[in-house]
Amino acid sequence: MIDLTTNYLGFKLKNPVIASASPITNSLGGIKRLEDNGIAAVVLHSLFEEQINHEQKVLDHFLYKENDSYAEALEYFPTDMQFDNLDSEHYLEFVSEVKKSTDLPIIASLNGVSDAGWIKYGSKLQEAGADALELNITYIPTSIDMSGAEIEDMYIKTVKNLRQHISIPLNVKMNSYFTNPASMAKRFVEAGANGLTLFDNPINVDIDLEELSAIQNAHLTNSKDKSESLRWCAILYKKIHADLCINTGIKTGQDVLKAMMSGANSVAVASILLEKGEKYLYNMLLEMEQWMVEKEYESINQMIGSISLNHTDNPSAYERNSYMYALKHFKI
Ligand SMILES: Cc1cc2nc3c(=O)[nH]c(=O)nc-3n(C[C@H](O)[C@H](O)[C@H](O)COP(=O)(O)O)c2cc1C
């Protein structure tokens, strides 16, 4: 009997595969289907800083500016504002509904960057029943006067502030836009993160030649996209006191095994579920088990970190040393 269990953020997971935030984790039906097909935990779709701030602005507008006439005040709100106003309340209701309906660990997700009032929302998510909280923190600076150090400090302040508002485990979903992502990972952990997800998949920018305008697209990934996550996970393994989750480009059972060997305790998947449906999870888990039987592994724990920077016979694969070798041996 193969043991696929692993620990992440203090939860004992039945296997390492977590559903990353996506439209599937946006509905109870999607989450139930994931549970039925073997998912170990779920990250809910994100509640965005802009949504919470928008709600606060609407509330301020209502309470302080137009409080002389209720009916009149309502007319000031365009329909989309009313809709946004409901968003964060709906999110809280959704968290408690999901918690009542499944036995899975449920990780609520906040998406934002600033160290401002919205962060207090973390405590509401905890009260609503979230087992853990993920903070997706990515800021694209368009000011050329803003230094990397300023942005990094802003991130750290945000994590520290959120940590003060919650007692449940905190997972930081990082991006890889740092000169030294490992140093940022260490700082996130010192600021209070219990787990780190490496890495968020950047939203693509393109230009629409018909509309003559810039556009942004969320897009699906492929297995090759996990390269940076593998590299930095292998570098971080055993160097920080936090669990590691590999995200971006985990598409097959073999990808999951590679993530574990680089030092991850879990993986988070979105594209593969959107592409092939929740039932595909069964294939991923089966492929892992078959490989493990063939190679005589008994448990996932045996392989965690076995090809991390500390343990591999070929550490240069993760370093600059092998760059020249890789170029020399390039084949088409
Ligand atoms: C349509 C779509 C919606 C997403 N929504 C969110 C979201 O709300 N919050 C978040 O943190 N990530 C979101 N993501 C990113 C995924 O959670 C995940 O990090 C990314 O797709 C990389 O994982 P993958 O290679 O398994 O797809 C979304 C991705 C897609 C494709």
PDBQT file of the ligand as one rigid body, heavy atoms in Angstrom, charges set to zero:
ROOT
HETATM    1  C1  LIG A 401      -8.846  31.437 -15.057  1.00  0.00    +0.000 C 
HETATM    2  C2  LIG A 401      -7.898  31.519 -13.888  1.00  0.00    +0.000 A 
HETATM    3  C3  LIG A 401      -8.307  32.145 -12.710  1.00  0.00    +0.000 A 
HETATM    4  C4  LIG A 401      -7.430  32.273 -11.633  1.00  0.00    +0.000 A 
HETATM    5  N1  LIG A 401      -7.848  32.901 -10.486  1.00  0.00    +0.000 NA
HETATM    6  C5  LIG A 401      -6.965  33.047  -9.457  1.00  0.00    +0.000 A 
HETATM    7  C6  LIG A 401      -7.357  33.702  -8.256  1.00  0.00    +0.000 A 
HETATM    8  O1  LIG A 401      -8.507  34.129  -8.068  1.00  0.00    +0.000 OA
HETATM    9  N2  LIG A 401      -6.411  33.850  -7.284  1.00  0.00    +0.000 N 
HETATM   10  C7  LIG A 401      -5.124  33.367  -7.407  1.00  0.00    +0.000 A 
HETATM   11  O2  LIG A 401      -4.329  33.503  -6.471  1.00  0.00    +0.000 OA
HETATM   12  N3  LIG A 401      -4.755  32.708  -8.539  1.00  0.00    +0.000 NA
HETATM   13  C8  LIG A 401      -5.633  32.549  -9.537  1.00  0.00    +0.000 A 
HETATM   14  N4  LIG A 401      -5.243  31.882 -10.670  1.00  0.00    +0.000 N 
HETATM   15  C9  LIG A 401      -3.868  31.323 -10.741  1.00  0.00    +0.000 C 
HETATM   16  C10 LIG A 401      -3.875  29.839 -10.365  1.00  0.00    +0.000 C 
HETATM   17  O3  LIG A 401      -4.324  29.651  -9.039  1.00  0.00    +0.000 OA
HETATM   18  C11 LIG A 401      -2.467  29.241 -10.476  1.00  0.00    +0.000 C 
HETATM   19  O4  LIG A 401      -1.615  29.903  -9.588  1.00  0.00    +0.000 OA
HETATM   20  C12 LIG A 401      -1.879  29.358 -11.874  1.00  0.00    +0.000 C 
HETATM   21  O5  LIG A 401      -2.846  29.046 -12.872  1.00  0.00    +0.000 OA
HETATM   22  C13 LIG A 401      -0.679  28.421 -12.036  1.00  0.00    +0.000 C 
HETATM   23  O6  LIG A 401      -1.020  27.077 -11.758  1.00  0.00    +0.000 OA
HETATM   24  P1  LIG A 401      -1.278  26.024 -12.956  1.00  0.00    +0.000 P 
HETATM   25  O7  LIG A 401      -0.007  25.890 -13.702  1.00  0.00    +0.000 OA
HETATM   26  O8  LIG A 401      -1.671  24.731 -12.278  1.00  0.00    +0.000 OA
HETATM   27  O9  LIG A 401      -2.362  26.591 -13.772  1.00  0.00    +0.000 OA
HETATM   28  C14 LIG A 401      -6.116  31.737 -11.733  1.00  0.00    +0.000 A 
HETATM   29  C15 LIG A 401      -5.730  31.076 -12.913  1.00  0.00    +0.000 A 
HETATM   30  C16 LIG A 401      -6.598  30.959 -13.985  1.00  0.00    +0.000 A 
HETATM   31  C17 LIG A 401      -6.145  30.246 -15.242  1.00  0.00    +0.000 C 
ENDROOT
TORSDOF 0
